[in-house]
Amino acid sequence: MLSCCLSHRSPRGNYQRYSSEQLFSPGSVAVPDSKVDNSLTTISAGIGQRIGKANIDLHWIHRQREDRIPTSALSSNSDKLRSRFTYPLTNHLTFQAQTE
């Protein structure tokens, strides 16, 4: 069983604790009473090659996040490469290795 917890204390002394369930399944809804005003743009482009039963993919991913709340400095840009290898082991089981 995997278990973890993240605790965060802001400069103003506000304390927030996040359980492993909240960290790994954050959902798409804001925490009640929290301010959210941001945008996230993701661009992805890639190539793939099939070799026998195996698939190999390579994607370039660009993310641009803009946070419009003045007290937060989370605006950023990031670029990365994601490689993925998949191979069917049985009809209902596939091995997948991915870097991200």
PyMOL commands that place a pseudoatom at each C-alpha (Angstrom):
pseudoatom trace, name=CA, resn=MET, resi=1, chain=A, elem=C, hetatm=0, pos=[0.000, 0.000, 0.000]
pseudoatom trace, name=CA, resn=LEU, resi=2, chain=A, elem=C, hetatm=0, pos=[1.273, 3.438, -0.948]
pseudoatom trace, name=CA, resn=SER, resi=3, chain=A, elem=C, hetatm=0, pos=[0.657, 6.300, 1.443]
pseudoatom trace, name=CA, resn=CYS, resi=4, chain=A, elem=C, hetatm=0, pos=[1.874, 9.882, 1.478]
pseudoatom trace, name=CA, resn=CYS, resi=5, chain=A, elem=C, hetatm=0, pos=[0.869, 13.337, 2.611]
pseudoatom trace, name=CA, resn=LEU, resi=6, chain=A, elem=C, hetatm=0, pos=[1.772, 16.895, 1.657]
pseudoatom trace, name=CA, resn=SER, resi=7, chain=A, elem=C, hetatm=0, pos=[1.500, 19.794, 4.071]
pseudoatom trace, name=CA, resn=HIS, resi=8, chain=A, elem=C, hetatm=0, pos=[1.811, 23.393, 2.946]
pseudoatom trace, name=CA, resn=ARG, resi=9, chain=A, elem=C, hetatm=0, pos=[2.064, 26.550, 5.031]
pseudoatom trace, name=CA, resn=SER, resi=10, chain=A, elem=C, hetatm=0, pos=[1.774, 29.903, 3.297]
pseudoatom trace, name=CA, resn=PRO, resi=11, chain=A, elem=C, hetatm=0, pos=[3.733, 33.024, 4.339]
pseudoatom trace, name=CA, resn=ARG, resi=12, chain=A, elem=C, hetatm=0, pos=[0.556, 34.351, 5.988]
pseudoatom trace, name=CA, resn=GLY, resi=13, chain=A, elem=C, hetatm=0, pos=[0.376, 31.295, 8.234]
pseudoatom trace, name=CA, resn=ASN, resi=14, chain=A, elem=C, hetatm=0, pos=[-2.419, 29.474, 6.415]
pseudoatom trace, name=CA, resn=TYR, resi=15, chain=A, elem=C, hetatm=0, pos=[-1.944, 25.728, 6.752]
pseudoatom trace, name=CA, resn=GLN, resi=16, chain=A, elem=C, hetatm=0, pos=[-3.246, 23.177, 4.276]
pseudoatom trace, name=CA, resn=ARG, resi=17, chain=A, elem=C, hetatm=0, pos=[-2.832, 19.403, 4.493]
pseudoatom trace, name=CA, resn=TYR, resi=18, chain=A, elem=C, hetatm=0, pos=[-3.373, 17.124, 1.485]
pseudoatom trace, name=CA, resn=SER, resi=19, chain=A, elem=C, hetatm=0, pos=[-3.938, 13.365, 1.795]
pseudoatom trace, name=CA, resn=SER, resi=20, chain=A, elem=C, hetatm=0, pos=[-2.575, 10.832, -0.679]
pseudoatom trace, name=CA, resn=GLU, resi=21, chain=A, elem=C, hetatm=0, pos=[-6.072, 10.494, -2.151]
pseudoatom trace, name=CA, resn=GLN, resi=22, chain=A, elem=C, hetatm=0, pos=[-6.220, 14.249, -2.802]
pseudoatom trace, name=CA, resn=LEU, resi=23, chain=A, elem=C, hetatm=0, pos=[-2.716, 14.242, -4.331]
pseudoatom trace, name=CA, resn=PHE, resi=24, chain=A, elem=C, hetatm=0, pos=[-3.248, 11.318, -6.696]
pseudoatom trace, name=CA, resn=SER, resi=25, chain=A, elem=C, hetatm=0, pos=[-6.892, 12.058, -7.602]
pseudoatom trace, name=CA, resn=PRO, resi=26, chain=A, elem=C, hetatm=0, pos=[-7.122, 15.847, -7.567]
pseudoatom trace, name=CA, resn=GLY, resi=27, chain=A, elem=C, hetatm=0, pos=[-10.136, 16.099, -9.897]
pseudoatom trace, name=CA, resn=SER, resi=28, chain=A, elem=C, hetatm=0, pos=[-11.028, 19.178, -11.885]
pseudoatom trace, name=CA, resn=VAL, resi=29, chain=A, elem=C, hetatm=0, pos=[-12.981, 21.155, -9.285]
pseudoatom trace, name=CA, resn=ALA, resi=30, chain=A, elem=C, hetatm=0, pos=[-11.381, 23.843, -7.126]
pseudoatom trace, name=CA, resn=VAL, resi=31, chain=A, elem=C, hetatm=0, pos=[-11.087, 23.447, -3.385]
pseudoatom trace, name=CA, resn=PRO, resi=32, chain=A, elem=C, hetatm=0, pos=[-14.086, 25.203, -1.763]
pseudoatom trace, name=CA, resn=ASP, resi=33, chain=A, elem=C, hetatm=0, pos=[-13.408, 28.839, -0.809]
pseudoatom trace, name=CA, resn=SER, resi=34, chain=A, elem=C, hetatm=0, pos=[-10.181, 28.983, -2.854]
pseudoatom trace, name=CA, resn=LYS, resi=35, chain=A, elem=C, hetatm=0, pos=[-9.569, 31.544, -5.581]
pseudoatom trace, name=CA, resn=VAL, resi=36, chain=A, elem=C, hetatm=0, pos=[-8.889, 30.129, -9.040]
pseudoatom trace, name=CA, resn=ASP, resi=37, chain=A, elem=C, hetatm=0, pos=[-8.189, 32.257, -12.087]
pseudoatom trace, name=CA, resn=ASN, resi=38, chain=A, elem=C, hetatm=0, pos=[-5.738, 30.580, -14.387]
pseudoatom trace, name=CA, resn=SER, resi=39, chain=A, elem=C, hetatm=0, pos=[-5.389, 29.067, -17.832]
pseudoatom trace, name=CA, resn=LEU, resi=40, chain=A, elem=C, hetatm=0, pos=[-3.342, 26.165, -19.130]
pseudoatom trace, name=CA, resn=THR, resi=41, chain=A, elem=C, hetatm=0, pos=[-2.523, 25.652, -22.800]
pseudoatom trace, name=CA, resn=THR, resi=42, chain=A, elem=C, hetatm=0, pos=[-0.975, 22.345, -23.889]
pseudoatom trace, name=CA, resn=ILE, resi=43, chain=A, elem=C, hetatm=0, pos=[0.451, 21.670, -27.349]
pseudoatom trace, name=CA, resn=SER, resi=44, chain=A, elem=C, hetatm=0, pos=[1.627, 18.179, -28.261]
pseudoatom trace, name=CA, resn=ALA, resi=45, chain=A, elem=C, hetatm=0, pos=[3.230, 16.853, -31.447]
pseudoatom trace, name=CA, resn=GLY, resi=46, chain=A, elem=C, hetatm=0, pos=[4.809, 13.494, -32.004]
pseudoatom trace, name=CA, resn=ILE, resi=47, chain=A, elem=C, hetatm=0, pos=[5.723, 10.562, -34.142]
pseudoatom trace, name=CA, resn=GLY, resi=48, chain=A, elem=C, hetatm=0, pos=[5.154, 6.851, -33.717]
pseudoatom trace, name=CA, resn=GLN, resi=49, chain=A, elem=C, hetatm=0, pos=[6.581, 3.679, -35.179]
pseudoatom trace, name=CA, resn=ARG, resi=50, chain=A, elem=C, hetatm=0, pos=[5.259, 0.150, -35.043]
pseudoatom trace, name=CA, resn=ILE, resi=51, chain=A, elem=C, hetatm=0, pos=[7.909, -2.580, -34.934]
pseudoatom trace, name=CA, resn=GLY, resi=52, chain=A, elem=C, hetatm=0, pos=[6.284, -6.001, -34.974]
pseudoatom trace, name=CA, resn=LYS, resi=53, chain=A, elem=C, hetatm=0, pos=[3.746, -5.975, -32.130]
pseudoatom trace, name=CA, resn=ALA, resi=54, chain=A, elem=C, hetatm=0, pos=[5.519, -3.129, -30.298]
pseudoatom trace, name=CA, resn=ASN, resi=55, chain=A, elem=C, hetatm=0, pos=[4.730, 0.580, -30.611]
pseudoatom trace, name=CA, resn=ILE, resi=56, chain=A, elem=C, hetatm=0, pos=[7.301, 3.311, -29.986]
pseudoatom trace, name=CA, resn=ASP, resi=57, chain=A, elem=C, hetatm=0, pos=[6.172, 6.956, -29.675]
pseudoatom trace, name=CA, resn=LEU, resi=58, chain=A, elem=C, hetatm=0, pos=[8.039, 10.214, -29.138]
pseudoatom trace, name=CA, resn=HIS, resi=59, chain=A, elem=C, hetatm=0, pos=[6.126, 13.437, -28.382]
pseudoatom trace, name=CA, resn=TRP, resi=60, chain=A, elem=C, hetatm=0, pos=[7.166, 17.033, -27.741]
pseudoatom trace, name=CA, resn=ILE, resi=61, chain=A, elem=C, hetatm=0, pos=[4.861, 18.703, -25.200]
pseudoatom trace, name=CA, resn=HIS, resi=62, chain=A, elem=C, hetatm=0, pos=[4.663, 22.461, -24.563]
pseudoatom trace, name=CA, resn=ARG, resi=63, chain=A, elem=C, hetatm=0, pos=[2.629, 23.779, -21.617]
pseudoatom trace, name=CA, resn=GLN, resi=64, chain=A, elem=C, hetatm=0, pos=[1.919, 27.421, -20.886]
pseudoatom trace, name=CA, resn=ARG, resi=65, chain=A, elem=C, hetatm=0, pos=[0.244, 28.285, -17.590]
pseudoatom trace, name=CA, resn=GLU, resi=66, chain=A, elem=C, hetatm=0, pos=[-0.939, 31.774, -16.744]
pseudoatom trace, name=CA, resn=ASP, resi=67, chain=A, elem=C, hetatm=0, pos=[-2.119, 32.613, -13.245]
pseudoatom trace, name=CA, resn=ARG, resi=68, chain=A, elem=C, hetatm=0, pos=[-4.098, 35.846, -13.009]
pseudoatom trace, name=CA, resn=ILE, resi=69, chain=A, elem=C, hetatm=0, pos=[-4.267, 36.076, -9.214]
pseudoatom trace, name=CA, resn=PRO, resi=70, chain=A, elem=C, hetatm=0, pos=[-1.731, 38.759, -8.181]
pseudoatom trace, name=CA, resn=THR, resi=71, chain=A, elem=C, hetatm=0, pos=[-0.668, 37.030, -4.947]
pseudoatom trace, name=CA, resn=SER, resi=72, chain=A, elem=C, hetatm=0, pos=[0.342, 33.881, -6.836]
pseudoatom trace, name=CA, resn=ALA, resi=73, chain=A, elem=C, hetatm=0, pos=[3.417, 33.598, -9.035]
pseudoatom trace, name=CA, resn=LEU, resi=74, chain=A, elem=C, hetatm=0, pos=[2.640, 30.323, -10.800]
pseudoatom trace, name=CA, resn=SER, resi=75, chain=A, elem=C, hetatm=0, pos=[2.777, 31.508, -14.426]
pseudoatom trace, name=CA, resn=SER, resi=76, chain=A, elem=C, hetatm=0, pos=[5.259, 29.395, -16.361]
pseudoatom trace, name=CA, resn=ASN, resi=77, chain=A, elem=C, hetatm=0, pos=[6.171, 27.705, -19.625]
pseudoatom trace, name=CA, resn=SER, resi=78, chain=A, elem=C, hetatm=0, pos=[7.585, 24.202, -19.972]
pseudoatom trace, name=CA, resn=ASP, resi=79, chain=A, elem=C, hetatm=0, pos=[8.786, 21.977, -22.805]
pseudoatom trace, name=CA, resn=LYS, resi=80, chain=A, elem=C, hetatm=0, pos=[9.515, 18.283, -22.539]
pseudoatom trace, name=CA, resn=LEU, resi=81, chain=A, elem=C, hetatm=0, pos=[9.885, 15.093, -24.511]
pseudoatom trace, name=CA, resn=ARG, resi=82, chain=A, elem=C, hetatm=0, pos=[7.768, 12.061, -23.697]
pseudoatom trace, name=CA, resn=SER, resi=83, chain=A, elem=C, hetatm=0, pos=[8.788, 8.639, -24.964]
pseudoatom trace, name=CA, resn=ARG, resi=84, chain=A, elem=C, hetatm=0, pos=[6.524, 5.613, -24.740]
pseudoatom trace, name=CA, resn=PHE, resi=85, chain=A, elem=C, hetatm=0, pos=[6.966, 1.919, -25.514]
pseudoatom trace, name=CA, resn=THR, resi=86, chain=A, elem=C, hetatm=0, pos=[4.001, -0.472, -25.539]
pseudoatom trace, name=CA, resn=TYR, resi=87, chain=A, elem=C, hetatm=0, pos=[3.957, -4.208, -26.165]
pseudoatom trace, name=CA, resn=PRO, resi=88, chain=A, elem=C, hetatm=0, pos=[0.928, -6.497, -25.892]
pseudoatom trace, name=CA, resn=LEU, resi=89, chain=A, elem=C, hetatm=0, pos=[1.705, -9.453, -23.606]
pseudoatom trace, name=CA, resn=THR, resi=90, chain=A, elem=C, hetatm=0, pos=[-1.738, -11.090, -23.976]
pseudoatom trace, name=CA, resn=ASN, resi=91, chain=A, elem=C, hetatm=0, pos=[-5.091, -10.081, -25.462]
pseudoatom trace, name=CA, resn=HIS, resi=92, chain=A, elem=C, hetatm=0, pos=[-5.992, -8.256, -22.233]
pseudoatom trace, name=CA, resn=LEU, resi=93, chain=A, elem=C, hetatm=0, pos=[-2.587, -7.259, -20.859]
pseudoatom trace, name=CA, resn=THR, resi=94, chain=A, elem=C, hetatm=0, pos=[-0.180, -4.696, -22.335]
pseudoatom trace, name=CA, resn=PHE, resi=95, chain=A, elem=C, hetatm=0, pos=[3.270, -3.733, -21.055]
pseudoatom trace, name=CA, resn=GLN, resi=96, chain=A, elem=C, hetatm=0, pos=[3.899, 0.021, -21.175]
pseudoatom trace, name=CA, resn=ALA, resi=97, chain=A, elem=C, hetatm=0, pos=[7.032, 2.001, -20.319]
pseudoatom trace, name=CA, resn=GLN, resi=98, chain=A, elem=C, hetatm=0, pos=[6.867, 5.800, -20.434]
pseudoatom trace, name=CA, resn=THR, resi=99, chain=A, elem=C, hetatm=0, pos=[9.080, 8.750, -19.544]
pseudoatom trace, name=CA, resn=GLU, resi=100, chain=A, elem=C, hetatm=0, pos=[7.458, 12.064, -18.830]
for i in range(1, 100): cmd.bond("trace and resi %d" % i, "trace and resi %d" % (i + 1))
show_as sticks, trace
zoom trace
